[in-house]
Amino acid sequence: MIGPPARWERFAARRRRRERRTGGHVPTRTYDCRECEHPWPCPQARLSLLVGFEGDRVGLMMYLGAHLARALQELPDTHPALIVGQILHWVPRRR
């Protein structure tokens, strides 16, 4: 069994790899793209996320769900349906 520090290091390493794959198109505290200042995920970040998760739709939805929870806390004055639409509704449906 690994301890909390080792788990945190693995999580941080995965996050750094994911941010490198998105090419700097990561969210700010207001959930705008740091690189192009469009609402996050911007088109470039969407494409990078789809390529980075390589068809793992469940993993992508879990990642975006974590961002959704954080965005709901960071943006209390924004209607939750708008935040959900911005973060989740672009993901392609299963066939």
Secondary structure, 3 states (H helix, E strand, C coil): CCCHHHHHHHHHHHHHHHHHHHCCCCECCCCEECCCCCECCCHHHHHHHHHHHCCCHHHHHHHHHHHHHHHHHHCCCCCHHHHHHHHCCCCCCCC
